[in-house]
Each structure stands twice: as C-alpha cells, then as structure tokens.
Amino acid sequence: MRDRARRACTYVPPRPFASVGRCIVSRIDELIVELCPQGVPHKPLGELGVFTRGNGMQKKDLVDSGIPAIHYGQVHTRYGVWTDRTVSFVTTTFASRLRKARSGDLVIATTSEDDAAVAKAVAWLGREDAVVSGDAYIFRHSLDPKFVSYFFQSEQFQEQKKRGITGTKVRRISGDALSRLRMPVPPLEVQREIVRVLDAFTELEAELEAELEAELEARRRQYAHFKSALIVGTSRSGRRATCRLGDVCDILVGFPFKSAHFSSSPSDASLVRGDNIGQGVLKRNEFKRWRRSASDGLHPYELHAADIVLAMDRPWIPAGLKWARMEAEDLPALLVQRVARLRSKPEILDQRYLGYVISSLGFAEHVLTVQTGNTVPHLSGRSIGQFCFALPTLEEQARIVAILDKFDALVNDLSSGLPAELVARRKQYEHYRDRLLTFKEMVA
C-alpha cells in the first residue's frame, strides 16, 4: 500500500507552450518592424467606434428558439472571446423593439459585483444580428473583432478601466468611461496575425487545462480510494484493529446561544455555527460574535486549535458532509448548538488522523445510515460516536497521515500540486497574450 500511494503522489506535468510562444512572438515582432517601424498609434475607443447601450430584455424574455439574444449575465458565464451562436433567443415580435449587435460588434457587460468582471466582452460573429440586453454595450468598430475582444482581456485594458468603475455593491462602467480608454491600433494585417496566434494559444491552453483537469479528477478519485483503504484497512501486521469513535474521541454538542445577545465587536469570541462550516473549511468572514464574562459558565464550549467541528443538521447533511478543523487564527471561539466538536484522546488517537477519519467515505456513509428525522434530518453526538474505524498504533497513524498529506497537497493545494499547475498555465498564457498586445506607441 505504501509503494502504491507513493507512486500515486508522483505527478508529471503536461508539455508547456513556452518554447512555441517564443518562436511565434519572434515572427510577429518581425512583422511589426516591417509594417509599423515607427510604432503603433494608441487611440481612445470612442475614436475607433460607437458605443450603444442594449435595452429592454430580461431573463424572463428569453426563449429556446427565434432571434439570437445575448443577455449581459451570459457574457460573464457562457461566452469566451468570441461566439457565432447564442445560447438564448427572443421572439421576432419582441426583437423588433430591441437594439442589435451586428456580426463583428463587441458586446460588453458593464455591471458586476466583481471589478475584474466589469467590461467583460465577447465578439459577436454570427450571421444574424443579435439583440442585446440592458447593462451591456454594443461597440461597433472597423477593427478585427477578435483583436478588440482579446484587448479587453489584456492587463493594460484592465488597469485603465479601474479609473472608470463606479458604484458600491454593484460595480459598473459607463459608455463615456469606456470611450476614453485607449488601445493600440496596429495595421489590420498585424491584428489578424495576432488573432491567429492567440486563437492557437487559446486552443492549446484549453487542451492543457483539459489534461490537467482530467488528471486532477483522476487523482481525487485515487485520493478518496487510498484514504478509505488506509483508514478502514488492516494494520501492517495484517490484523484489523477497529474501535468506536466515541471511545477514543471526546464528542461535545454546542450551547444554544440566543441571537439577542450577539455582539458585533471583532474582538469578542467567534460563534462557530453550521452556517460557518464548509467542506473542510471555515467561512471565517461570516462569524457572529459573543461577549464573554467571567461567570458565563461557557468554558466547556471553548474551542481549541486543531479541534474538528461538524455540522449536524440540514442543510448541511446529507447533501454534503460539512466539517472543518479549527486554526489558531479562529480563536477565541465557542461551539454553538447543532454543531459537534471532536477532540481526540491524544494517548491513543492522533488528531490529524481523526481529521482523515471524518473526511473518509466510510464516515460519510455512516452519517447517511444514522441520521434521523424526515423534514429536518439531523445527527446526534451518540450516533457520531458509533462509527467504527481502523485504529493502528500512533506511529502507524503518523505514517498514514504523512501519505495522505502528500495526496491532499497534490489535489487541493493552491501553492503546489495540480491546482498550482493550472494557475501556472493560465499565467503563462496571459503573459504571451499581454506581450502580443503591447506595442511601442507612435510619437505624434
């Protein structure tokens, strides 16, 4: 089992496109030297085209067939750099009252709760005109449409647009603000060559990401398999040593705190409720607070670093078991009713091993068999404690934890392993895209 786990933790990354990128960028540099040796003019978007606001279309107006329609929300969620077909439509009668994007126009979503998503754009390349909703602008121009759309993704565009974003919770940018943003305008031949290269890069990036996503999913399945095999499996001596969770772990259910006494001071103790618990993580920005007093009698409900907290009621079960490990930064904290605290008996059970027990498939299956209630399914501390699992020696527990820690880093860690590789590939793509879209400006 140890050798199999070690091999499974070995990862060979897919091929990079750095060398391909350097070669292609070199050829484009030569083309720029030939066609625009004095530099490239940079002009305000308002001089390069016309911004027209979409109008009068909401999600409830969308149908499955008819006139192509682009809702601003779909620009954020359903479209990339360009599209020649829409995912939604409107009736012919309704479309007659709406403003339309022609083939080659850019459709720009102008609102979002996230600054990075404000002014996300898609080039419309369909044969028919497409109606456009409000909270979006149609940018009609004479440039290569994909070139403009790629520019809207670039770092130089993202930096410029920050000055034009307004609003508090809902962030937005106006047509006037967009018209003032400047973009480089190389000869059309250069625009088309850059588009050709970026299309190839985008396709290669998608291919690499698909490989990584498939690898990540495969390793996650392996991880779940090895976790269950190591936790429920036999000891190294071949004898199956099992125990009940309640015999080796102190399980406590929280106190019924009254909302009328909640505090808003960040210096007061955090209350760990079911709403705060995700799948292996705490939602720290959603903590409610409680002001302690010397005589409040809440000492038993104080949480410690490394304690495991487990949500016991719907909506947290059975859709997905919700648990988390307390960290020092979460303290001081108190345990609230309908949340269980699990603390191992250190002379027999490693708290880190306990974390892997709670996150195993075997424990999730146990929860489904012991939960009670129809309208509101729930767990009890007693039912949690009935779970049986393999209990090797502390030395063996430490060895298993080390193996699973490596697996966990491979499939979940954003600073190493496969997730980090995905981030690195995206950054590499963005580097070449931004380099291709950066030009020496022509001096007037």
N, C-alpha and C positions, 0 to 999 in steps of 0.2 A: 504493500500500500504506500510506503514511504517513497519508493522509487517512482511509482506511477504518479504520485502527487507532485514530485519534483519535476518530472517531465512535463506535466500539465502546466506548471508555472513558467515554463520556458516559452518565450514569445519571439518570433522572427517577424519584423515589420515588413510591410509590402514595399515595393520599389518606390523611391521618391521621384519627383519630376524636376529636381533642381538642375541637373545637367541639361535636360531638354529645354528648360526655361532659359538658361544662359545662352544657349545656341539660338533660340528664336528671338530673344530680345536683341541679340547682336545683329541679326538680319534687319530688324525693324529700325535699329539705330542707323544702319546704313541707308535705309530708305528715307529717313528723316533728314539726314545730311544731304541727300540728293535733292529732295523736294522743298525743304524749308531750312536752308543752311543759316539763315539769319534769325531763326527762332520761330515760334508759333504764336499768333495773336491770341490773347485771352480777352473774352468779351462777356458782358453781362447777359444772362439768359434772356432778359427782356429785349435785347437787340437781336437775338437769334431766333426768336419765335414769339408766339402769343399764348398766354395762359387764359383758359376759360374754365370757370367753375362748373362742375357737374350739378345736377339738380333733381329734386323730386322723386327719388327712387329709394325705397326702404327694403329690408329683407323680406317683408311680407308680400312685396310685389313680384318677387322672383318666382319663375315657373320652370318646368323641365324642358321646354322647347319654345322656339319663337325667335325673337330678335336677340342677338348676343348682348349680354349685360355684364358690367363689371362693377361690383359693389366695393366701396373703399376698404371694408374689412377683409375682403378676399385678396386684395393686393398684399396685405400683411401675411395672410395664412395660406393662400392657394397658388400664388404665382411667383415665378422667379424673375430672371432678367427680361424675358420676352414670352409672349404666347400668341398663337394664331387661332385659339379657340377658347371659349369661355366655359366656365362650369355652371353658369346660370343664364337665364333668359327672361325676357318680358314679352307680353303680348304685343302684337303690331299696333293696336289702338293705343296702348299705354306708351309705347316707344315714340309715338308721333309727338308727344309733348316734352320729350327729354333731349338734352344735349348729347352729342355723339362724338366718339373718337373715330377718326379715320385710320386706315392702315398706315403705320409709320408714326402715329402720335404716341406720346408718352402719357400714361395715366398715373397720377401721383396721389397717394394717400396723404392727407395733410393733418390728420389727428391721430394721437395715440397717447397712452399713459406712460409710454417709454420714449425718451428723447431719441434713442438710437433708431426707433422705427418711424419717427416723423419724417415725411417726404420719401418714404419707400416708393419705388417706381417700377412699372412694368411697361415694356414697349408692346403696343398692340399691333400685330402683324396679320390679322385676319383679313379675309376677302371682303367681308361686310363691315359696315360701321357698327360700333358697339356703344350702347348707351352707358352713361357713367353717373354714379350716384353723387349726392352732395358729400361734403367732406373729402372731395377729391378734385384735382385739377386735370384738365386736358392741356398738354403742351404740344402745340403744333409748330413744326420747325422744318428745315430743309437739310438737316444733318442725317448721318446714318443713325437710324433709331436705336439700334443695339449699342452703338458707341455712346449715345447720350445716357442710356439706361445703365451701362457699366460705369459711366462717370458718376452717376448718382450713388453708386456703391462705394466710391473711392474715398480715401481718407481726406483728401483736400476738399471734397464736397461736404463731408460730414463735419469738418472743422468750420467751414464757412456758415453752414446752416444754423449752427448753435446761436449765432447772433440774432437770428430771425424768429426763434421759437418763443412763444408766449403761452400764458395760461398757468394754472396751478396743478390741480389733479389731472385734468385733460390738457395735454400739450398740443399745440397746433402751430402751423406756419401759414402765412397768407401768400396770395399770389404776388403781391407787391414785394414781399421779402424774397420770394423765390426769384423774381425778375432781376433782383440786384446781385444775385450770386454769379460769380464769374467762372467760366470754363474755358479750357484751351480749345482752339478750333484749327487742328491741322488740316491739310488738304484731304479731300474725300478719299483719295486712294490710300492715304495713311490710316484714316479712320477705318476703312474696310479691312485693311490688313490687320490692324489691332483687334478688330472684332473677330476675324478668323482665328487669330491666335487665342484670344480669350475664350471663344467658344470651345476650342480644343482643350484649353486648360480646364474649363468648367466640366467638360465631359470626363477628362482624366481625374479631376478631383472627385466627381461623383462616383467613378469606378473605384478609386482608392477608398473612399468613405464606405462604399458598399462592402468592400472586402473587410474593412476594419469592423463595421457593424456586425457582419456575419461572424467574424472571429470573436467579437465581444459576446455575442449571444451564445455561441458555442461554449466559450469559456465560462459563462454564467451557468449554463446547464451543468458543465463539469463541476463547477464550484458547489452547486446545490447537491450533486451526487456525492462528491467527496465529503462534504460536510455531514450529510446524513450517514454515510458509511463510517466515518470516523467517530461520530457521536453515538450512534446506535450499535456499531460493530463490536467485534471481540477485542479483548486486550491482547497484548503481544504474546502472552503465554497461551493464548487460544481459549481461555475460559471467559465466558460472558459475565461480566460483573455489572449488575444493574442495581439501581436504587430508585426510590421515590424522591421527587424534587422537594417535597415538604420535609423530608428527613435530613436533608443536607443544606437547606436554604431557609432563611428567615423570611417569611412572606407576610407583609402588612398591607392592609387596605386603608385608604386615606380617610381624613376627617371631613365632616360636612360643613365646610366654611360657608358663611352667609354672605351673599353678594352685597348686602347693605353696608358691610364693613370693609369692602375692598379699598385699598389705598392706590393712589396714583404716583406715589413717590418712587423713583427708580432705586432709592437706597433701601427700601423695605424688602422683605423676603418675597421671592417669587413663588407663586402657587402653580404647581405642576398639575394641570388638568388633562383630560382626554384630548381636548382640542389642541393642546401643545405638542402632542406626540405624533410623529410620523412613522415611517417605516425605517427604523434605525436611527432617526434624528429627532432633535427637539426643535420646535418652531419658537425660537427664543424671542422674536420680536412681538409675540402675542401673549407674553406672560401678564397675568394680573398680579397685583401685589397685596401684601398683608403686613400690617404694622404689629410687631411683636411687643409683648410686655413680659416682665419678669415672672408674673404669676399666671400666664395664659395656659399653662399645662400642655403645651404643644410639643414639648421636647421629643416624645416618641415619634412624631411625624416629620422630624427634621431629616432631610436627605443628605447623603454623603457623596463625595466624588466616587465614581465607578458603580454606584447603585444602579440597578436596572428598574425602569418604570414601565408598566404595561397597562394599556387601556383595556377596560373590562366591559364596556357597553357599546352597542350600536350608536353612532355609525362607524365605530372603529373596528368592529367584528361583525360578521365573518368576512366582509369584502376584502380585507387585508389586515393581517395581524399587525398592530401598531405597538412598537416598543422603542425604547431609547436608553442610552447609557448617560448618566449624569456626569458632567465635567466640572472641574473646579470653578470655571467661569460662570456656571449656572447657580452657584451658591451665594448667599443662603437661600434655601428653597424648602417648601413644605409640601407634603403629599395630600392631595385632595381626594375626596370620596370618588368611588368608581375607577380609581387608579390603584394598581398594586405595586408595592415596592419589593424587589427581590434582592436579598443580600446573602451571599454565600457564607457558610461556616468555614473560615479560612484554613482550619486544620485538616479539612477533608476535600474541599471544593474550591478550585481557583475561580475567582470572579470573572476572569476573561473567558474561561471555559464555559462558565454559566451563560455568558452572552451568546456564544455559539450554540449552546443548547436551546436557548429561547428562539433563536433565528433559524432553527433547523426545520425541515419539512415535517419531521416526526412530531414536533411540538405543535405546529400549525394544524396537523391532522387531529391531534389530541383535543385542541381547542374546539374544533367542529363537532366532536363527539360529546363533549361535556357541557357545552353552553346550554342554557335553559331560557325559557321564555319564547313566545311566538312573535308578538308585536314588537317587543324590545328584547332581543337576545342579549344575555349577559353571562359573565363568568363570576365565580366566587373564588376567594382565596383557597378554599379547600379543594375545589376542582383543579385549580392550577397545580397545587401540590401533589396531586395524584399521578402526574406524568412520570413515567419510568424511562430511564436512560442509562447508558453505559457510564460507569464511574471507575476509570482506571486510577492508578496512583497519581499523586501530584506531579511527579516527574513526567509521567506519560501525558498528563493533561497539558503540561507546558510544551511538550513536543508537538502535540496536536494543534495547540494554539499557534505555534510558530508556522506550521504548514498552512493553516487557514488564513493567518495574517498575510502571507505572501499571495495567496489566491485572492484575498479581498483587495489588496493593493492592485493586483493585475486587472481586475474587472471593475473596480469602483473608484480608485484614487485619481483625482484630477491632476495630481502632480507627478504621477508615474503610471506605467502600465498603458493599457489600451485607450482609456479616455484621454490621457495626456497625448497619445499619438494622434488621436483625432484632432485635438486642438492644434497640435503642431502642423498637421497637414493643412488645416484651414488658414493658419497664419502664413504658411509658405505660399499658398495660393494668393492670399491678399497682398503679400509682398510683391509678387510679379504683376498682379493686376495694377497696383498703385504705381509701380515703376513704369509700366506701359502707358499709363495715363498722366504721367508727369513730363512736362516739356519746358525747355528754356523759353521764356517769354520774349517775343519780338519787341524790341525797343522802338517806340513810335518816332 
